[in-house]
């Protein structure tokens, strides 16, 4: 696209490089390992959207968009309806974060997939783009969104004070970058789209007080996805904007942060692909609880403690993240419940992690009441955990987990990824359809029209 708009202004090297990267996105030649990893994240997010569409955040997002417009080219996943791209991105983004199974990028403290993938699929369907087009857009979205927050200097301690939500900001700029690639913007239009994204960027960490996960799903997934798609659509319709929202006075980074490191905005673009540095969860729970579940499973496997013999449980989590999963009303983000349920079942299951009624069962409450959660102020910015069980005979048994299965350092195998996806897809869409979705997404680069995938993503 060539924008016939206002006068040129000074553009920083970092902003120019980001805009150039977005403009080059439609023709990008991606390394094979990046394509493979991007397909894995699209599959993981598609599975999250399908399963999340049946949970309250997904249902409420879908109910909202059903009242906005008639049919359109973009699928509202899990509903059998279609709508415009802006609304589909909102509903599908909320579904993607509804069940805490979506991916996470540790360095930027974010969940890129739950906004970038819904945005890319909605715009891809609207513009009849290919699977390869969508993959390229997703890769650019992960790269740009995470770098914006790294350039802002993420808050060092999430819960120390009310601050901007890194989760929302990564999603906002990742989604607009992804949508801009699919619109095939030139560099100047890409800069305008980034500026509109900055104007609509929002999200504060008050989502920590959201008891029912609906607002959190909106902040992490639905809001940034729809805002990014809308920002790109405004520019596609001819709206002009600021040439460089990241520098000059006033500018976006200075309005948000006192820790700005602008060179990080373009650092490693085209050589360091952030999708390859993004984790895929083994366990469908809030990220800070994952290591505690793994430690509990290790104890079950090696020590086989009988729940009746456990008189005390201590869970030690990083100081900046313990509050996120401390005694929450939602089972999949309540670490005390998740550890108790895993001990009782001798295994982890999606069903256990999403069963609110079970939280009040006497045997669960008994174990939870014996549990102490410790926030270690000396440990921040990581996903570690130590679980210690005190037994009736006076012994203490303990396991520490430094690296969680599914992280970049401890990757799941391809078969584990497929098993996780099918566990989420099959209950909603059935076995045959779910297998076809897995096949098409893992071979997404060969799909001529992404609308063929959208047609599979609702129950018949």
C-alpha positions in Angstrom: 0.0 0.0 0.0 1.2 3.5 -0.7 -0.1 6.2 1.6 -0.8 9.6 0.0 -0.7 11.5 3.3 0.9 14.3 5.3 4.4 15.8 5.4 7.5 13.7 6.2 9.0 14.0 9.7 12.2 12.7 11.3 12.1 9.0 11.9 14.4 7.3 14.3 16.6 4.4 13.1 14.8 2.0 15.4 11.3 2.9 14.2 12.5 2.9 10.5 13.9 -0.6 11.0 10.7 -1.9 12.6 8.6 -0.4 9.8 10.9 -1.9 7.2 10.7 -5.3 8.8 6.8 -5.1 8.7 6.8 -4.0 5.1 9.2 -6.8 4.1 7.0 -9.4 6.0 4.9 -10.5 3.1 8.0 -11.7 1.2 10.0 -12.9 4.1 12.0 -16.0 3.6 11.7 -17.8 7.0 14.2 -20.5 8.2 12.6 -24.0 8.4 12.9 -24.1 12.1 11.0 -20.8 12.5 8.2 -22.0 10.2 8.0 -25.2 12.3 7.9 -23.3 15.6 5.3 -20.8 14.3 3.1 -23.7 13.1 3.3 -25.1 16.6 2.2 -21.8 18.2 -0.7 -21.4 15.8 -1.8 -25.0 16.6 -1.5 -24.4 20.3 -3.5 -21.1 20.1 -6.1 -22.6 17.8 -6.7 -25.4 20.4 -6.9 -22.8 23.1 -9.5 -20.8 21.2 -11.6 -23.8 20.5 -11.6 -25.0 24.1 -11.9 -21.5 25.5 -14.9 -20.8 23.3 -16.9 -23.1 25.7 -15.8 -21.2 28.9 -17.2 -18.0 30.3 -14.7 -15.5 28.8 -15.1 -17.0 25.3 -18.9 -17.2 25.6 -19.2 -13.6 26.8 -16.9 -12.3 24.1 -18.9 -14.2 21.4 -22.2 -12.9 22.9 -20.9 -9.3 22.7 -19.8 -9.6 19.0 -23.0 -11.3 18.1 -24.9 -8.2 19.0 -22.6 -5.9 17.0 -22.7 -6.9 13.3 -24.2 -9.4 10.9 -22.2 -12.0 9.1 -18.7 -11.3 7.7 -15.7 -13.1 6.4 -14.0 -14.0 9.7 -14.9 -17.0 11.9 -16.0 -16.6 15.5 -14.4 -19.8 16.6 -16.6 -22.4 18.3 -19.9 -20.6 17.6 -20.8 -21.4 13.9 -20.9 -17.7 13.2 -18.9 -15.3 11.1 -18.4 -11.5 11.5 -16.0 -8.7 10.6 -12.3 -9.1 11.4 -12.3 -6.5 14.2 -15.1 -8.3 16.1 -13.7 -11.8 15.4 -10.4 -10.8 16.8 -12.0 -9.7 20.0 -14.1 -12.8 20.6 -11.3 -15.2 19.5 -8.7 -13.4 21.6 -10.9 -13.8 24.7 -11.4 -17.5 23.9 -7.6 -17.9 23.5 -6.9 -16.8 27.0 -10.0 -18.3 28.6 -8.5 -21.6 29.9 -4.9 -20.5 30.6 -3.4 -22.9 28.0 -1.9 -20.3 25.7 1.8 -19.6 25.2 4.1 -17.2 27.1 7.2 -15.2 26.4 9.2 -14.9 29.6 11.5 -12.0 28.8 8.6 -9.6 27.9 6.3 -11.0 30.5 3.5 -11.7 28.0 1.3 -14.2 26.2 1.8 -13.2 22.5 -0.3 -16.0 20.9 -3.7 -15.2 22.4 -3.8 -11.9 20.6 -1.4 -12.2 17.6 -2.8 -15.4 16.3 -6.5 -14.4 16.5 -5.6 -11.1 14.8 -3.7 -12.8 12.0 -6.4 -15.4 11.4 -9.2 -12.8 11.4 -7.4 -10.5 8.9 -6.2 -13.5 6.9 -9.7 -14.8 6.4 -11.0 -11.3 5.6 -8.4 -10.8 2.9 -8.3 -14.4 1.7 -4.6 -14.8 2.4 -2.7 -18.1 2.3 -1.5 -20.1 5.2 2.1 -18.9 4.5 0.9 -15.3 4.5 -0.6 -15.9 8.0 2.6 -17.6 9.3 4.7 -14.7 8.1 2.4 -12.3 9.8 2.4 -14.3 13.1 6.2 -14.3 13.1 6.4 -10.6 12.6 3.7 -10.1 15.3 5.7 -12.0 17.9 8.9 -10.1 16.9 7.4 -6.6 17.1 5.1 -7.0 20.1 7.7 -8.4 22.4 10.3 -5.8 21.3 8.1 -2.9 22.1 7.8 -4.0 25.7 11.5 -4.8 25.9 12.1 -1.2 24.7 9.7 0.2 27.3 11.6 -1.7 30.0 9.1 -4.0 31.5 8.1 -3.4 35.2 10.7 -5.2 37.3 8.1 -6.6 39.7 4.6 -7.2 38.4 2.7 -6.8 41.7 4.8 -4.1 43.4 2.6 -1.4 42.2 -0.2 -0.7 39.7 1.5 -0.4 36.3 1.0 -1.0 32.6 0.2 -4.6 31.7 3.0 -6.0 29.6 0.6 -8.7 28.4 -1.7 -6.2 26.8 1.0 -4.1 25.2 2.8 -7.0 23.6 -0.5 -8.2 22.2 -1.5 -4.7 21.0 1.7 -4.0 19.0 2.1 -7.7 17.9 -1.5 -7.7 16.5 -1.1 -4.5 14.6 2.2 -5.6 13.1 0.6 -8.9 12.1 -2.4 -7.2 10.6 -0.1 -4.7 8.8 1.8 -7.6 7.1 -1.4 -9.1 5.9 -2.6 -5.7 4.5 0.8 -5.5 2.8 1.6 -2.0 4.0 4.7 -0.1 2.9 7.0 1.3 5.5 5.2 4.6 6.0 1.8 3.0 6.4 3.3 0.5 8.9 4.5 3.5 10.9 1.1 5.0 10.9 -0.4 1.7 12.0 2.0 1.6 14.9 1.0 5.1 15.9 -2.7 4.2 15.9 -1.9 1.2 18.0 -0.1 3.4 20.5 -3.1 5.6 20.8 -5.4 2.7 21.6 -2.9 0.7 23.7 -4.2 0.1 27.2 -4.1 -2.4 30.0 -3.1 -2.0 33.7 -2.4 -4.8 36.2 -5.7 -4.3 37.9 -6.6 -7.5 36.1 -5.0 -9.2 39.1 -8.3 -8.5 40.9 -10.5 -10.1 38.3 -12.1 -13.0 40.0 -13.8 -14.6 37.1 -11.1 -14.3 34.4 -13.3 -12.5 31.9 -11.7 -9.1 32.1 -8.2 -10.8 32.2 -9.0 -12.6 29.0 -10.1 -9.3 27.5 -6.9 -7.6 28.6 -4.5 -10.3 27.5 -6.3 -11.5 24.3 -9.5 -9.8 23.1 -8.6 -6.1 23.6 -5.1 -6.1 22.0 -6.2 -8.3 19.1 -9.2 -6.1 18.2 -7.3 -2.9 18.7 -4.5 -4.0 16.5 -6.8 -5.2 13.8 -8.7 -1.9 14.0 -5.6 0.2 13.9 -4.4 -1.5 10.7 -7.9 -1.2 9.2 -7.9 2.6 9.8 -4.7 3.0 7.9 -5.9 0.7 5.1 -8.9 3.0 4.8 -6.6 5.9 4.2 -6.1 7.5 7.6 -2.8 9.2 8.1 -0.9 9.4 11.4 2.3 10.3 13.2 5.4 9.1 11.3 7.3 8.0 14.5 5.3 7.5 17.7 8.4 6.1 19.5 10.6 9.2 19.3 10.2 13.0 19.2 8.3 14.9 21.8 5.8 13.8 23.1 6.1 10.1 22.3 4.6 6.8 23.4 7.5 5.2 25.3 8.1 8.3 27.5 4.4 8.5 28.3 4.4 5.0 29.6 7.8 4.2 31.2 10.8 5.8 32.9 13.0 2.8 31.9 13.0 3.3 28.1 15.7 1.5 26.1 14.7 2.4 22.5 17.5 0.5 20.7 15.8 -2.8 21.9 12.9 -1.9 19.6 14.8 -3.2 16.6 17.5 -5.3 18.2 18.0 -8.6 16.3 15.1 -8.1 13.9 15.4 -10.7 11.1 17.9 -12.8 12.9 16.4 -13.4 16.4 12.9 -14.7 16.0 10.9 -14.3 19.2 8.5 -17.1 18.4 11.4 -19.5 18.9 11.9 -18.0 22.3 8.3 -18.4 23.4 7.1 -21.2 25.7 4.3 -23.6 25.0 2.6 -24.8 28.2 2.5 -28.4 29.1 -0.1 -27.7 31.7 -3.2 -25.6 31.0 -2.9 -23.4 34.1 -1.7 -19.9 35.0 2.0 -19.7 34.1 3.3 -19.2 37.7 1.6 -22.4 38.8 3.3 -24.7 36.2 6.5 -25.4 38.1 4.6 -26.2 41.2 2.5 -28.8 39.4 5.6 -30.3 37.8 7.3 -30.5 41.2 4.2 -32.2 42.7 4.1 -34.7 39.8 7.8 -35.4 40.5 7.0 -36.1 44.1 4.2 -38.4 43.2 6.4 -40.3 40.8 9.4 -40.7 43.1 7.9 -40.7 46.6 4.3 -41.7 46.1 3.0 -39.9 49.2 -0.5 -40.8 50.3 -2.7 -37.6 50.6 -3.9 -38.7 54.0 -0.3 -38.7 55.3 0.3 -35.2 54.2 0.0 -32.8 57.2 1.5 -29.7 55.5 2.3 -28.4 52.1 4.6 -25.5 51.4 4.8 -23.9 47.9 7.6 -21.4 47.2 7.1 -19.3 44.1 9.0 -16.2 42.7 8.2 -13.1 44.6 6.9 -11.2 41.6 4.4 -13.9 40.5 3.1 -15.6 43.5 0.1 -13.2 43.9 -1.1 -14.1 40.4 -2.0 -17.6 41.5 -2.6 -17.2 45.2 -6.0 -18.5 46.3 -7.8 -17.3 43.2 -11.4 -18.1 42.5 -10.7 -19.8 39.2 -9.3 -23.3 39.6 -6.8 -23.0 36.8 -5.1 -20.1 38.4 -5.3 -21.2 42.0 -1.9 -22.9 42.8 -3.0 -24.3 46.2 -6.0 -26.1 44.5 -3.9 -27.3 41.6 -1.3 -28.9 43.8 -3.9 -30.5 46.0 -5.8 -31.8 43.0 -2.6 -33.2 41.5 -1.8 -34.9 44.7 -5.2 -36.5 45.0 -5.4 -37.6 41.4 -1.8 -38.7 41.2 -1.8 -36.9 37.8 -2.6 -33.6 36.1 -5.6 -33.2 33.9 -7.4 -30.4 32.0 -10.6 -31.5 33.6 -9.3 -31.2 37.2 -7.8 -27.7 36.4 -11.1 -26.5 35.1 -13.6 -27.9 37.7 -14.8 -25.1 40.0 -17.1 -27.4 41.9 -14.3 -29.6 42.9 -12.5 -26.8 44.7 -15.2 -27.0 47.5 -14.9 -30.8 47.9 -13.9 -31.8 51.5 -10.8 -33.7 50.6 -9.6 -30.8 48.4 -10.4 -28.2 51.0 -8.6 -30.3 53.7 -5.3 -30.3 51.7 -5.7 -26.6 50.7 -6.1 -25.6 54.3 -2.8 -27.3 55.1 -1.0 -25.4 52.4 1.2 -22.4 52.8 2.3 -20.3 49.8 5.6 -18.4 50.2 6.5 -15.6 47.8 10.4 -15.5 47.6 11.4 -11.8 47.2 14.9 -12.8 46.1 13.6 -14.7 43.0 11.9 -12.7 40.2 11.4 -12.9 36.5 11.5 -16.8 36.3 9.0 -19.7 36.5 10.5 -21.8 39.3 8.9 -23.5 42.3 9.7 -25.6 45.3 7.1 -27.9 46.8 7.7 -29.4 50.2 5.4 -32.0 51.8 5.5 -32.6 55.5 4.3 -36.1 56.3 2.6 -37.6 59.4 5.7 -39.5 60.3 7.7 -36.3 60.6 9.6 -36.5 57.3 9.7 -33.7 54.8 10.0 -34.5 51.1 10.7 -31.7 48.6 11.2 -31.1 44.9 12.5 -27.9 43.2 11.8 -27.2 39.5 14.0 -24.7 37.7 12.9 -25.4 34.1 9.3 -26.3 33.3 8.4 -28.8 30.6 7.2 -26.9 27.5 9.7 -24.0 27.9 12.3 -23.1 25.3 14.9 -24.9 27.5 12.8 -28.0 28.0 10.7 -28.4 24.8 7.8 -30.7 24.4 8.1 -33.3 21.7 6.0 -33.0 18.5 3.8 -35.8 19.8 3.3 -34.1 23.1 2.2 -30.9 21.3 -0.3 -32.9 19.2 -1.6 -34.7 22.2 -2.2 -31.5 24.1 -4.0 -29.9 21.1 -6.2 -32.9 20.6 -7.1 -33.0 24.3 -8.5 -29.5 23.9 -10.0 -29.9 20.4 -11.7 -33.2 20.5 -14.3 -32.5 23.2 -15.6 -29.6 21.2 -15.1 -30.6 17.5 -14.8 -34.4 17.6 -12.0 -36.7 16.6 -12.0 -36.5 12.8 -12.3 -32.8 12.6 -9.7 -32.3 15.2 -7.2 -34.5 13.4 -7.8 -32.5 10.2 -7.2 -29.2 12.0 -3.9 -30.6 13.4 -2.8 -31.7 9.9 -3.7 -28.4 8.2 -2.1 -26.2 10.9 1.2 -28.2 11.1 1.4 -27.9 7.3 0.0 -24.3 7.2 2.6 -23.0 4.9 1.1 -25.1 2.1 -2.5 -24.0 2.7 -3.7 -21.9 -0.3 -6.5 -20.1 1.5 -6.7 -19.8 5.3 -10.5 -19.7 5.1 -10.3 -23.4 4.7 -9.1 -23.6 8.3 -11.7 -21.2 9.6 -14.4 -23.5 8.2 -13.2 -26.3 10.5 -13.2 -24.3 13.7 -16.8 -24.4 14.7 -19.0 -27.3 15.8 -21.4 -28.4 13.2 
